[in-house]
């Protein structure tokens, strides 16, 4: 907030946010996970599936399969 006040006193306009998100690097535009992060952590899919199976078994889902 200090820089904003200084800019206001000097009459300098606000800084523009130049950070733009490249939509071509996303699997889905609304999903925040990007392809390069998935390539850095290839085990994340397996870990997510394992967590899902664990939650399924803990919740008693295996008993409903009979």
PDB file of N, CA, C, O and CB in Angstrom:
ATOM      1  N   UNK A   1       0.814  -1.170   0.000  1.00  0.00           N
ATOM      2  CA  UNK A   1       0.000   0.000   0.000  1.00  0.00           C
ATOM      3  C   UNK A   1       0.873   1.253   0.000  1.00  0.00           C
ATOM      4  O   UNK A   1       0.389   2.321  -0.377  1.00  0.00           O
ATOM      5  CB  UNK A   1      -0.934  -0.013   1.190  1.00  0.00           C
ATOM      6  N   UNK A   2       2.110   1.168   0.399  1.00  0.00           N
ATOM      7  CA  UNK A   2       2.991   2.315   0.419  1.00  0.00           C
ATOM      8  C   UNK A   2       3.280   2.848  -0.973  1.00  0.00           C
ATOM      9  O   UNK A   2       3.306   4.061  -1.181  1.00  0.00           O
ATOM     10  CB  UNK A   2       4.271   1.960   1.103  1.00  0.00           C
ATOM     11  N   UNK A   3       3.498   1.949  -1.930  1.00  0.00           N
ATOM     12  CA  UNK A   3       3.770   2.387  -3.292  1.00  0.00           C
ATOM     13  C   UNK A   3       2.550   3.053  -3.910  1.00  0.00           C
ATOM     14  O   UNK A   3       2.693   4.018  -4.661  1.00  0.00           O
ATOM     15  CB  UNK A   3       4.212   1.210  -4.149  1.00  0.00           C
ATOM     16  N   UNK A   4       1.377   2.569  -3.614  1.00  0.00           N
ATOM     17  CA  UNK A   4       0.154   3.176  -4.154  1.00  0.00           C
ATOM     18  C   UNK A   4      -0.011   4.600  -3.647  1.00  0.00           C
ATOM     19  O   UNK A   4      -0.394   5.491  -4.404  1.00  0.00           O
ATOM     20  CB  UNK A   4      -1.080   2.337  -3.778  1.00  0.00           C
ATOM     21  N   UNK A   5       0.275   4.816  -2.372  1.00  0.00           N
ATOM     22  CA  UNK A   5       0.184   6.171  -1.822  1.00  0.00           C
ATOM     23  C   UNK A   5       1.232   7.087  -2.435  1.00  0.00           C
ATOM     24  O   UNK A   5       0.945   8.246  -2.737  1.00  0.00           O
ATOM     25  CB  UNK A   5       0.344   6.142  -0.302  1.00  0.00           C
ATOM     26  N   UNK A   6       2.433   6.580  -2.619  1.00  0.00           N
ATOM     27  CA  UNK A   6       3.504   7.379  -3.222  1.00  0.00           C
ATOM     28  C   UNK A   6       3.137   7.766  -4.649  1.00  0.00           C
ATOM     29  O   UNK A   6       3.328   8.913  -5.053  1.00  0.00           O
ATOM     30  CB  UNK A   6       4.838   6.603  -3.206  1.00  0.00           C
ATOM     31  N   UNK A   7       2.615   6.822  -5.403  1.00  0.00           N
ATOM     32  CA  UNK A   7       2.207   7.113  -6.772  1.00  0.00           C
ATOM     33  C   UNK A   7       1.080   8.148  -6.799  1.00  0.00           C
ATOM     34  O   UNK A   7       1.032   9.005  -7.681  1.00  0.00           O
ATOM     35  CB  UNK A   7       1.762   5.827  -7.480  1.00  0.00           C
ATOM     36  N   UNK A   8       0.190   8.057  -5.833  1.00  0.00           N
ATOM     37  CA  UNK A   8      -0.925   9.002  -5.776  1.00  0.00           C
ATOM     38  C   UNK A   8      -0.408  10.414  -5.484  1.00  0.00           C
ATOM     39  O   UNK A   8      -0.864  11.385  -6.090  1.00  0.00           O
ATOM     40  CB  UNK A   8      -1.951   8.569  -4.698  1.00  0.00           C
ATOM     41  N   UNK A   9       0.539  10.521  -4.559  1.00  0.00           N
ATOM     42  CA  UNK A   9       1.099  11.829  -4.218  1.00  0.00           C
ATOM     43  C   UNK A   9       1.869  12.436  -5.385  1.00  0.00           C
ATOM     44  O   UNK A   9       1.838  13.649  -5.594  1.00  0.00           O
ATOM     45  CB  UNK A   9       2.011  11.710  -3.004  1.00  0.00           C
ATOM     46  N   UNK A  10       2.567  11.580  -6.152  1.00  0.00           N
ATOM     47  CA  UNK A  10       3.349  12.082  -7.277  1.00  0.00           C
ATOM     48  C   UNK A  10       2.495  12.308  -8.525  1.00  0.00           C
ATOM     49  O   UNK A  10       2.952  12.929  -9.484  1.00  0.00           O
ATOM     50  CB  UNK A  10       4.471  11.115  -7.595  1.00  0.00           C
ATOM     51  N   UNK A  11       1.271  11.813  -8.517  1.00  0.00           N
ATOM     52  CA  UNK A  11       0.403  11.969  -9.679  1.00  0.00           C
ATOM     53  C   UNK A  11       0.677  10.952 -10.778  1.00  0.00           C
ATOM     54  O   UNK A  11       0.250  11.124 -11.920  1.00  0.00           O
ATOM     55  CB  UNK A  11       0.550  13.348 -10.233  1.00  0.00           C
ATOM     56  N   UNK A  12       1.394   9.892 -10.422  1.00  0.00           N
ATOM     57  CA  UNK A  12       1.701   8.832 -11.382  1.00  0.00           C
ATOM     58  C   UNK A  12       0.511   7.871 -11.425  1.00  0.00           C
ATOM     59  O   UNK A  12      -0.048   7.546 -10.378  1.00  0.00           O
ATOM     60  CB  UNK A  12       3.030   8.076 -10.997  1.00  0.00           C
ATOM     61  N   UNK A  13       0.112   7.407 -12.619  1.00  0.00           N
ATOM     62  CA  UNK A  13      -1.026   6.493 -12.680  1.00  0.00           C
ATOM     63  C   UNK A  13      -0.706   5.142 -12.038  1.00  0.00           C
ATOM     64  O   UNK A  13       0.459   4.788 -11.855  1.00  0.00           O
ATOM     65  CB  UNK A  13      -1.456   6.290 -14.129  1.00  0.00           C
ATOM     66  N   UNK A  14      -1.744   4.406 -11.704  1.00  0.00           N
ATOM     67  CA  UNK A  14      -1.582   3.090 -11.101  1.00  0.00           C
ATOM     68  C   UNK A  14      -0.882   2.140 -12.063  1.00  0.00           C
ATOM     69  O   UNK A  14      -1.004   2.265 -13.282  1.00  0.00           O
ATOM     70  CB  UNK A  14      -2.940   2.518 -10.685  1.00  0.00           C
ATOM     71  N   UNK A  15      -0.160   1.205 -11.503  1.00  0.00           N
ATOM     72  CA  UNK A  15       0.486   0.196 -12.336  1.00  0.00           C
ATOM     73  C   UNK A  15      -0.556  -0.758 -12.884  1.00  0.00           C
ATOM     74  O   UNK A  15      -1.524  -1.090 -12.201  1.00  0.00           O
ATOM     75  CB  UNK A  15       1.557  -0.575 -11.541  1.00  0.00           C
ATOM     76  N   UNK A  16      -0.360  -1.193 -14.108  1.00  0.00           N
ATOM     77  CA  UNK A  16      -1.262  -2.170 -14.712  1.00  0.00           C
ATOM     78  C   UNK A  16      -0.730  -3.564 -14.453  1.00  0.00           C
ATOM     79  O   UNK A  16       0.481  -3.786 -14.456  1.00  0.00           O
ATOM     80  CB  UNK A  16      -1.424  -1.921 -16.231  1.00  0.00           C
ATOM     81  N   UNK A  17      -1.621  -4.485 -14.232  1.00  0.00           N
ATOM     82  CA  UNK A  17      -1.230  -5.866 -14.029  1.00  0.00           C
ATOM     83  C   UNK A  17      -0.939  -6.480 -15.389  1.00  0.00           C
ATOM     84  O   UNK A  17      -1.856  -6.708 -16.178  1.00  0.00           O
ATOM     85  CB  UNK A  17      -2.333  -6.663 -13.274  1.00  0.00           C
ATOM     86  N   UNK A  18       0.325  -6.746 -15.666  1.00  0.00           N
ATOM     87  CA  UNK A  18       0.727  -7.256 -16.978  1.00  0.00           C
ATOM     88  C   UNK A  18       0.723  -8.773 -17.050  1.00  0.00           C
ATOM     89  O   UNK A  18       0.990  -9.351 -18.103  1.00  0.00           O
ATOM     90  CB  UNK A  18       2.095  -6.746 -17.327  1.00  0.00           C
ATOM     91  N   UNK A  19       0.424  -9.406 -15.945  1.00  0.00           N
ATOM     92  CA  UNK A  19       0.444 -10.860 -15.917  1.00  0.00           C
ATOM     93  C   UNK A  19      -0.811 -11.399 -16.596  1.00  0.00           C
ATOM     94  O   UNK A  19      -1.922 -11.199 -16.105  1.00  0.00           O
ATOM     95  CB  UNK A  19       0.550 -11.381 -14.464  1.00  0.00           C
ATOM     96  N   UNK A  20      -0.637 -12.068 -17.702  1.00  0.00           N
ATOM     97  CA  UNK A  20      -1.751 -12.663 -18.422  1.00  0.00           C
ATOM     98  C   UNK A  20      -1.607 -14.178 -18.377  1.00  0.00           C
ATOM     99  O   UNK A  20      -0.500 -14.709 -18.465  1.00  0.00           O
ATOM    100  CB  UNK A  20      -1.810 -12.150 -19.888  1.00  0.00           C
ATOM    101  N   UNK A  21      -2.709 -14.852 -18.244  1.00  0.00           N
ATOM    102  CA  UNK A  21      -2.705 -16.310 -18.184  1.00  0.00           C
ATOM    103  C   UNK A  21      -2.824 -16.856 -19.596  1.00  0.00           C
ATOM    104  O   UNK A  21      -3.731 -16.489 -20.342  1.00  0.00           O
ATOM    105  CB  UNK A  21      -3.857 -16.842 -17.285  1.00  0.00           C
ATOM    106  N   UNK A  22      -1.906 -17.727 -19.951  1.00  0.00           N
ATOM    107  CA  UNK A  22      -1.935 -18.353 -21.267  1.00  0.00           C
ATOM    108  C   UNK A  22      -2.936 -19.497 -21.233  1.00  0.00           C
ATOM    109  O   UNK A  22      -2.696 -20.511 -20.576  1.00  0.00           O
ATOM    110  CB  UNK A  22      -0.521 -18.859 -21.686  1.00  0.00           C
ATOM    111  N   UNK A  23      -4.042 -19.349 -21.926  1.00  0.00           N
ATOM    112  CA  UNK A  23      -5.112 -20.347 -21.890  1.00  0.00           C
ATOM    113  C   UNK A  23      -4.740 -21.609 -22.661  1.00  0.00           C
ATOM    114  O   UNK A  23      -5.361 -22.652 -22.458  1.00  0.00           O
ATOM    115  CB  UNK A  23      -6.396 -19.757 -22.457  1.00  0.00           C
ATOM    116  N   UNK A  24      -3.739 -21.542 -23.543  1.00  0.00           N
ATOM    117  CA  UNK A  24      -3.381 -22.717 -24.327  1.00  0.00           C
ATOM    118  C   UNK A  24      -2.645 -23.753 -23.479  1.00  0.00           C
ATOM    119  O   UNK A  24      -2.541 -24.911 -23.882  1.00  0.00           O
ATOM    120  CB  UNK A  24      -2.522 -22.311 -25.519  1.00  0.00           C
ATOM    121  N   UNK A  25      -2.137 -23.360 -22.324  1.00  0.00           N
ATOM    122  CA  UNK A  25      -1.410 -24.272 -21.453  1.00  0.00           C
ATOM    123  C   UNK A  25      -2.334 -24.986 -20.471  1.00  0.00           C
ATOM    124  O   UNK A  25      -1.869 -25.814 -19.687  1.00  0.00           O
ATOM    125  CB  UNK A  25      -0.337 -23.520 -20.696  1.00  0.00           C
ATOM    126  N   UNK A  26      -3.628 -24.684 -20.496  1.00  0.00           N
ATOM    127  CA  UNK A  26      -4.596 -25.287 -19.591  1.00  0.00           C
ATOM    128  C   UNK A  26      -5.334 -26.425 -20.291  1.00  0.00           C
ATOM    129  O   UNK A  26      -5.567 -26.372 -21.498  1.00  0.00           O
ATOM    130  CB  UNK A  26      -5.593 -24.231 -19.082  1.00  0.00           C
ATOM    131  N   UNK A  27      -5.700 -27.450 -19.530  1.00  0.00           N
ATOM    132  CA  UNK A  27      -6.536 -28.511 -20.072  1.00  0.00           C
ATOM    133  C   UNK A  27      -7.955 -27.987 -20.293  1.00  0.00           C
ATOM    134  O   UNK A  27      -8.556 -28.228 -21.340  1.00  0.00           O
ATOM    135  CB  UNK A  27      -6.545 -29.737 -19.127  1.00  0.00           C
ATOM    136  N   UNK A  28      -8.478 -27.279 -19.313  1.00  0.00           N
ATOM    137  CA  UNK A  28      -9.771 -26.617 -19.410  1.00  0.00           C
ATOM    138  C   UNK A  28      -9.565 -25.176 -18.976  1.00  0.00           C
ATOM    139  O   UNK A  28      -8.750 -24.906 -18.094  1.00  0.00           O
ATOM    140  CB  UNK A  28     -10.867 -27.336 -18.535  1.00  0.00           C
ATOM    141  N   UNK A  29     -10.296 -24.244 -19.587  1.00  0.00           N
ATOM    142  CA  UNK A  29     -10.072 -22.838 -19.276  1.00  0.00           C
ATOM    143  C   UNK A  29     -10.416 -22.503 -17.829  1.00  0.00           C
ATOM    144  O   UNK A  29      -9.821 -21.591 -17.255  1.00  0.00           O
ATOM    145  CB  UNK A  29     -10.884 -21.968 -20.209  1.00  0.00           C
ATOM    146  N   UNK A  30     -11.359 -23.219 -17.229  1.00  0.00           N
ATOM    147  CA  UNK A  30     -11.765 -22.929 -15.857  1.00  0.00           C
ATOM    148  C   UNK A  30     -10.923 -23.675 -14.831  1.00  0.00           C
ATOM    149  O   UNK A  30     -11.009 -23.384 -13.638  1.00  0.00           O
ATOM    150  CB  UNK A  30     -13.222 -23.277 -15.668  1.00  0.00           C
ATOM    151  N   UNK A  31     -10.113 -24.629 -15.270  1.00  0.00           N
ATOM    152  CA  UNK A  31      -9.295 -25.427 -14.366  1.00  0.00           C
ATOM    153  C   UNK A  31      -7.946 -24.752 -14.173  1.00  0.00           C
ATOM    154  O   UNK A  31      -7.306 -24.355 -15.147  1.00  0.00           O
ATOM    155  CB  UNK A  31      -9.115 -26.864 -14.906  1.00  0.00           C
ATOM    156  N   UNK A  32      -7.512 -24.620 -12.939  1.00  0.00           N
ATOM    157  CA  UNK A  32      -6.271 -23.908 -12.649  1.00  0.00           C
ATOM    158  C   UNK A  32      -5.023 -24.758 -12.848  1.00  0.00           C
ATOM    159  O   UNK A  32      -3.909 -24.235 -12.811  1.00  0.00           O
ATOM    160  CB  UNK A  32      -6.303 -23.399 -11.245  1.00  0.00           C
ATOM    161  N   UNK A  33      -5.193 -26.061 -13.057  1.00  0.00           N
ATOM    162  CA  UNK A  33      -4.041 -26.944 -13.256  1.00  0.00           C
ATOM    163  C   UNK A  33      -3.549 -26.788 -14.693  1.00  0.00           C
ATOM    164  O   UNK A  33      -4.331 -26.874 -15.640  1.00  0.00           O
ATOM    165  CB  UNK A  33      -4.410 -28.438 -12.949  1.00  0.00           C
ATOM    166  N   UNK A  34      -2.259 -26.559 -14.844  1.00  0.00           N
ATOM    167  CA  UNK A  34      -1.704 -26.376 -16.176  1.00  0.00           C
ATOM    168  C   UNK A  34      -0.891 -27.601 -16.570  1.00  0.00           C
ATOM    169  O   UNK A  34      -0.463 -28.380 -15.718  1.00  0.00           O
ATOM    170  CB  UNK A  34      -0.835 -25.106 -16.238  1.00  0.00           C
ATOM    171  N   UNK A  35      -0.687 -27.757 -17.869  1.00  0.00           N
ATOM    172  CA  UNK A  35      -0.010 -28.942 -18.400  1.00  0.00           C
ATOM    173  C   UNK A  35       1.424 -29.058 -17.901  1.00  0.00           C
ATOM    174  O   UNK A  35       1.899 -30.165 -17.647  1.00  0.00           O
ATOM    175  CB  UNK A  35      -0.020 -28.911 -19.916  1.00  0.00           C
ATOM    176  N   UNK A  36       2.113 -27.945 -17.758  1.00  0.00           N
ATOM    177  CA  UNK A  36       3.505 -28.013 -17.329  1.00  0.00           C
ATOM    178  C   UNK A  36       3.624 -28.504 -15.883  1.00  0.00           C
ATOM    179  O   UNK A  36       4.594 -29.183 -15.549  1.00  0.00           O
ATOM    180  CB  UNK A  36       4.167 -26.644 -17.474  1.00  0.00           C
ATOM    181  N   UNK A  37       2.652 -28.172 -15.015  1.00  0.00           N
ATOM    182  CA  UNK A  37       2.682 -28.669 -13.636  1.00  0.00           C
ATOM    183  C   UNK A  37       2.425 -30.171 -13.601  1.00  0.00           C
ATOM    184  O   UNK A  37       3.022 -30.890 -12.801  1.00  0.00           O
ATOM    185  CB  UNK A  37       1.641 -27.933 -12.770  1.00  0.00           C
ATOM    186  N   UNK A  38       1.529 -30.643 -14.479  1.00  0.00           N
ATOM    187  CA  UNK A  38       1.254 -32.082 -14.529  1.00  0.00           C
ATOM    188  C   UNK A  38       2.510 -32.818 -15.000  1.00  0.00           C
ATOM    189  O   UNK A  38       2.800 -33.916 -14.526  1.00  0.00           O
ATOM    190  CB  UNK A  38       0.047 -32.390 -15.475  1.00  0.00           C
ATOM    191  N   UNK A  39       3.250 -32.221 -15.921  1.00  0.00           N
ATOM    192  CA  UNK A  39       4.483 -32.848 -16.387  1.00  0.00           C
ATOM    193  C   UNK A  39       5.556 -32.858 -15.302  1.00  0.00           C
ATOM    194  O   UNK A  39       6.385 -33.767 -15.267  1.00  0.00           O
ATOM    195  CB  UNK A  39       5.002 -32.128 -17.624  1.00  0.00           C
ATOM    196  N   UNK A  40       5.554 -31.867 -14.422  1.00  0.00           N
ATOM    197  CA  UNK A  40       6.523 -31.833 -13.329  1.00  0.00           C
ATOM    198  C   UNK A  40       6.218 -32.891 -12.273  1.00  0.00           C
ATOM    199  O   UNK A  40       7.133 -33.452 -11.670  1.00  0.00           O
ATOM    200  CB  UNK A  40       6.543 -30.452 -12.688  1.00  0.00           C
ATOM    201  N   UNK A  41       4.926 -33.163 -12.050  1.00  0.00           N
ATOM    202  CA  UNK A  41       4.500 -34.110 -11.027  1.00  0.00           C
ATOM    203  C   UNK A  41       3.624 -35.186 -11.652  1.00  0.00           C
ATOM    204  O   UNK A  41       2.402 -35.136 -11.506  1.00  0.00           O
ATOM    205  CB  UNK A  41       3.745 -33.389  -9.893  1.00  0.00           C
ATOM    206  N   UNK A  42       4.217 -36.166 -12.349  1.00  0.00           N
ATOM    207  CA  UNK A  42       3.402 -37.175 -13.046  1.00  0.00           C
ATOM    208  C   UNK A  42       2.677 -38.132 -12.092  1.00  0.00           C
ATOM    209  O   UNK A  42       1.720 -38.788 -12.505  1.00  0.00           O
ATOM    210  CB  UNK A  42       4.280 -37.977 -13.986  1.00  0.00           C
ATOM    211  N   UNK A  43       3.097 -38.226 -10.863  1.00  0.00           N
ATOM    212  CA  UNK A  43       2.490 -39.140  -9.912  1.00  0.00           C
ATOM    213  C   UNK A  43       1.227 -38.575  -9.278  1.00  0.00           C
ATOM    214  O   UNK A  43       0.562 -39.284  -8.523  1.00  0.00           O
ATOM    215  CB  UNK A  43       3.478 -39.488  -8.843  1.00  0.00           C
ATOM    216  N   UNK A  44       0.879 -37.350  -9.553  1.00  0.00           N
ATOM    217  CA  UNK A  44      -0.254 -36.720  -8.882  1.00  0.00           C
ATOM    218  C   UNK A  44      -1.576 -37.392  -9.252  1.00  0.00           C
ATOM    219  O   UNK A  44      -2.484 -37.449  -8.423  1.00  0.00           O
ATOM    220  CB  UNK A  44      -0.311 -35.238  -9.230  1.00  0.00           C
ATOM    221  N   UNK A  45      -1.699 -37.896 -10.466  1.00  0.00           N
ATOM    222  CA  UNK A  45      -2.911 -38.608 -10.867  1.00  0.00           C
ATOM    223  C   UNK A  45      -3.079 -39.902 -10.096  1.00  0.00           C
ATOM    224  O   UNK A  45      -4.178 -40.226  -9.645  1.00  0.00           O
ATOM    225  CB  UNK A  45      -2.887 -38.896 -12.355  1.00  0.00           C
ATOM    226  N   UNK A  46      -2.004 -40.634  -9.947  1.00  0.00           N
ATOM    227  CA  UNK A  46      -2.038 -41.895  -9.207  1.00  0.00           C
ATOM    228  C   UNK A  46      -2.336 -41.627  -7.734  1.00  0.00           C
ATOM    229  O   UNK A  46      -3.096 -42.369  -7.112  1.00  0.00           O
ATOM    230  CB  UNK A  46      -0.697 -42.658  -9.358  1.00  0.00           C
ATOM    231  N   UNK A  47      -1.751 -40.583  -7.179  1.00  0.00           N
ATOM    232  CA  UNK A  47      -1.999 -40.241  -5.781  1.00  0.00           C
ATOM    233  C   UNK A  47      -3.457 -39.849  -5.570  1.00  0.00           C
ATOM    234  O   UNK A  47      -4.047 -40.189  -4.545  1.00  0.00           O
ATOM    235  CB  UNK A  47      -1.074 -39.099  -5.336  1.00  0.00           C
ATOM    236  N   UNK A  48      -4.042 -39.141  -6.527  1.00  0.00           N
ATOM    237  CA  UNK A  48      -5.440 -38.741  -6.420  1.00  0.00           C
ATOM    238  C   UNK A  48      -6.357 -39.957  -6.486  1.00  0.00           C
ATOM    239  O   UNK A  48      -7.326 -40.050  -5.733  1.00  0.00           O
ATOM    240  CB  UNK A  48      -5.801 -37.745  -7.528  1.00  0.00           C
ATOM    241  N   UNK A  49      -6.050 -40.888  -7.385  1.00  0.00           N
ATOM    242  CA  UNK A  49      -6.861 -42.113  -7.472  1.00  0.00           C
ATOM    243  C   UNK A  49      -6.738 -42.936  -6.203  1.00  0.00           C
ATOM    244  O   UNK A  49      -7.729 -43.488  -5.725  1.00  0.00           O
ATOM    245  CB  UNK A  49      -6.441 -42.958  -8.685  1.00  0.00           C
ATOM    246  N   UNK A  50      -5.539 -43.026  -5.653  1.00  0.00           N
ATOM    247  CA  UNK A  50      -5.339 -43.786  -4.421  1.00  0.00           C
ATOM    248  C   UNK A  50      -6.123 -43.158  -3.271  1.00  0.00           C
ATOM    249  O   UNK A  50      -6.709 -43.868  -2.454  1.00  0.00           O
ATOM    250  CB  UNK A  50      -3.842 -43.861  -4.070  1.00  0.00           C
ATOM    251  N   UNK A  51      -6.131 -41.840  -3.208  1.00  0.00           N
ATOM    252  CA  UNK A  51      -6.908 -41.154  -2.179  1.00  0.00           C
ATOM    253  C   UNK A  51      -8.401 -41.434  -2.353  1.00  0.00           C
ATOM    254  O   UNK A  51      -9.108 -41.642  -1.367  1.00  0.00           O
ATOM    255  CB  UNK A  51      -6.641 -39.640  -2.224  1.00  0.00           C
ATOM    256  N   UNK A  52      -8.880 -41.441  -3.580  1.00  0.00           N
ATOM    257  CA  UNK A  52     -10.280 -41.738  -3.848  1.00  0.00           C
ATOM    258  C   UNK A  52     -10.657 -43.153  -3.441  1.00  0.00           C
ATOM    259  O   UNK A  52     -11.714 -43.368  -2.849  1.00  0.00           O
ATOM    260  CB  UNK A  52     -10.580 -41.532  -5.309  1.00  0.00           C
ATOM    261  N   UNK A  53      -9.805 -44.114  -3.751  1.00  0.00           N
ATOM    262  CA  UNK A  53     -10.057 -45.513  -3.362  1.00  0.00           C
ATOM    263  C   UNK A  53     -10.049 -45.649  -1.848  1.00  0.00           C
ATOM    264  O   UNK A  53     -10.879 -46.363  -1.285  1.00  0.00           O
ATOM    265  CB  UNK A  53      -9.001 -46.457  -3.985  1.00  0.00           C
ATOM    266  N   UNK A  54      -9.128 -44.979  -1.192  1.00  0.00           N
ATOM    267  CA  UNK A  54      -9.050 -45.023   0.262  1.00  0.00           C
ATOM    268  C   UNK A  54     -10.332 -44.470   0.892  1.00  0.00           C
ATOM    269  O   UNK A  54     -10.886 -45.074   1.810  1.00  0.00           O
ATOM    270  CB  UNK A  54      -7.828 -44.232   0.754  1.00  0.00           C
ATOM    271  N   UNK A  55     -10.791 -43.338   0.402  1.00  0.00           N
ATOM    272  CA  UNK A  55     -12.030 -42.752   0.927  1.00  0.00           C
ATOM    273  C   UNK A  55     -13.217 -43.663   0.640  1.00  0.00           C
ATOM    274  O   UNK A  55     -14.106 -43.805   1.479  1.00  0.00           O
ATOM    275  CB  UNK A  55     -12.274 -41.354   0.317  1.00  0.00           C
ATOM    276  N   UNK A  56     -13.240 -44.282  -0.540  1.00  0.00           N
ATOM    277  CA  UNK A  56     -14.316 -45.208  -0.896  1.00  0.00           C
ATOM    278  C   UNK A  56     -14.352 -46.401   0.055  1.00  0.00           C
ATOM    279  O   UNK A  56     -15.422 -46.809   0.507  1.00  0.00           O
ATOM    280  CB  UNK A  56     -14.147 -45.693  -2.342  1.00  0.00           C
ATOM    281  N   UNK A  57     -13.193 -46.951   0.354  1.00  0.00           N
ATOM    282  CA  UNK A  57     -13.146 -48.114   1.242  1.00  0.00           C
ATOM    283  C   UNK A  57     -13.495 -47.742   2.682  1.00  0.00           C
ATOM    284  O   UNK A  57     -14.189 -48.498   3.362  1.00  0.00           O
ATOM    285  CB  UNK A  57     -11.763 -48.756   1.193  1.00  0.00           C
ATOM    286  N   UNK A  58     -13.029 -46.602   3.150  1.00  0.00           N
ATOM    287  CA  UNK A  58     -13.310 -46.162   4.512  1.00  0.00           C
ATOM    288  C   UNK A  58     -14.787 -45.875   4.699  1.00  0.00           C
ATOM    289  O   UNK A  58     -15.341 -46.148   5.764  1.00  0.00           O
ATOM    290  CB  UNK A  58     -12.492 -44.924   4.852  1.00  0.00           C
ATOM    291  N   UNK A  59     -15.436 -45.324   3.670  1.00  0.00           N
ATOM    292  CA  UNK A  59     -16.846 -44.967   3.800  1.00  0.00           C
ATOM    293  C   UNK A  59     -17.771 -46.180   3.721  1.00  0.00           C
ATOM    294  O   UNK A  59     -18.987 -46.033   3.848  1.00  0.00           O
ATOM    295  CB  UNK A  59     -17.223 -43.972   2.728  1.00  0.00           C
ATOM    296  N   UNK A  60     -17.219 -47.365   3.514  1.00  0.00           N
ATOM    297  CA  UNK A  60     -18.038 -48.571   3.467  1.00  0.00           C
ATOM    298  C   UNK A  60     -18.538 -48.882   2.077  1.00  0.00           C
ATOM    299  O   UNK A  60     -19.478 -49.663   1.927  1.00  0.00           O
ATOM    300  CB  UNK A  60     -19.200 -48.439   4.395  1.00  0.00           C
ATOM    301  N   UNK A  61     -17.951 -48.309   1.076  1.00  0.00           N
ATOM    302  CA  UNK A  61     -18.387 -48.530  -0.291  1.00  0.00           C
ATOM    303  C   UNK A  61     -18.142 -49.932  -0.790  1.00  0.00           C
ATOM    304  O   UNK A  61     -18.842 -50.398  -1.688  1.00  0.00           O
ATOM    305  CB  UNK A  61     -17.715 -47.576  -1.185  1.00  0.00           C
ATOM    306  N   UNK A  62     -17.153 -50.622  -0.221  1.00  0.00           N
ATOM    307  CA  UNK A  62     -16.861 -51.991  -0.653  1.00  0.00           C
ATOM    308  C   UNK A  62     -17.989 -52.933  -0.249  1.00  0.00           C
ATOM    309  O   UNK A  62     -18.203 -53.943  -0.919  1.00  0.00           O
ATOM    310  CB  UNK A  62     -15.527 -52.475  -0.056  1.00  0.00           C
ATOM    311  N   UNK A  63     -18.712 -52.635   0.818  1.00  0.00           N
ATOM    312  CA  UNK A  63     -19.828 -53.487   1.240  1.00  0.00           C
ATOM    313  C   UNK A  63     -21.017 -53.390   0.311  1.00  0.00           C
ATOM    314  O   UNK A  63     -21.827 -54.316   0.261  1.00  0.00           O
ATOM    315  CB  UNK A  63     -20.257 -53.125   2.635  1.00  0.00           C
ATOM    316  N   UNK A  64     -21.146 -52.324  -0.411  1.00  0.00           N
ATOM    317  CA  UNK A  64     -22.292 -52.141  -1.321  1.00  0.00           C
ATOM    318  C   UNK A  64     -22.063 -52.814  -2.658  1.00  0.00           C
ATOM    319  O   UNK A  64     -22.993 -52.894  -3.461  1.00  0.00           O
ATOM    320  CB  UNK A  64     -22.567 -50.660  -1.539  1.00  0.00           C
ATOM    321  N   UNK A  65     -20.859 -53.301  -2.930  1.00  0.00           N
ATOM    322  CA  UNK A  65     -20.576 -53.938  -4.221  1.00  0.00           C
ATOM    323  C   UNK A  65     -21.107 -55.363  -4.311  1.00  0.00           C
ATOM    324  O   UNK A  65     -21.212 -55.894  -5.417  1.00  0.00           O
ATOM    325  CB  UNK A  65     -19.089 -53.944  -4.474  1.00  0.00           C
ATOM    326  N   UNK A  66     -21.440 -55.991  -3.217  1.00  0.00           N
ATOM    327  CA  UNK A  66     -21.899 -57.396  -3.214  1.00  0.00           C
ATOM    328  C   UNK A  66     -23.208 -57.557  -3.892  1.00  0.00           C
ATOM    329  O   UNK A  66     -23.728 -58.670  -3.975  1.00  0.00           O
ATOM    330  CB  UNK A  66     -22.007 -57.924  -1.817  1.00  0.00           C
TER     331      UNK A  66
END
